[in-house]
Amino acid sequence: MNYLFILNDPAYGTERSYNALRLAGSLAKDAQHSIKVFLIGEGATCAHRNQKLPQGHYSIEVMLKAVVRNGGEVGVCASCMDARGIADAELVEGTHRSSLDQLTAWTSESQQVLVF
């Protein structure tokens, strides 16, 4: 099954992105599933590289890398990146600058779209 996760919330401050990536990561472990994650609005901050967190705190960066490592794709809204001053070089490894056109295509291809 093809799943698309659309994350609107920031990396930290709420648990919506955390919970979305928990589910995406779990589904990505099963090769029968195609996982795509699109980070939009404040969700673009999830893809900021080199996140520094207190010991014992979950890392959105690590969670994104796990999705990618298991074959998932992660796109980050380009205009949202620009509005927040996030350069391409600052993105988590395996994520990429993306567009509304790609989100449109991913939505059309997906059997399930989950919005967080």
Sequence and secondary structure as in RCSB ss.txt:
>XXXX:A:sequence
MNYLFILNDPAYGTERSYNALRLAGSLAKDAQHSIKVFLIGEGATCAHRNQKLPQGHYSIEVMLKAVVRNGGEVG
VCASCMDARGIADAELVEGTHRSSLDQLTAWTSESQQVLVF
>XXXX:A:secstr
 EEEEEE S SSSSSHHHHHHHHHHHHHTSTT EEEEEE GGGGGGGBSS    TT   HHHHHHHHHHTT EEE
EEHHHHHHTT  GGGB TTEEEE HHHHHHHHHH SEEEE 
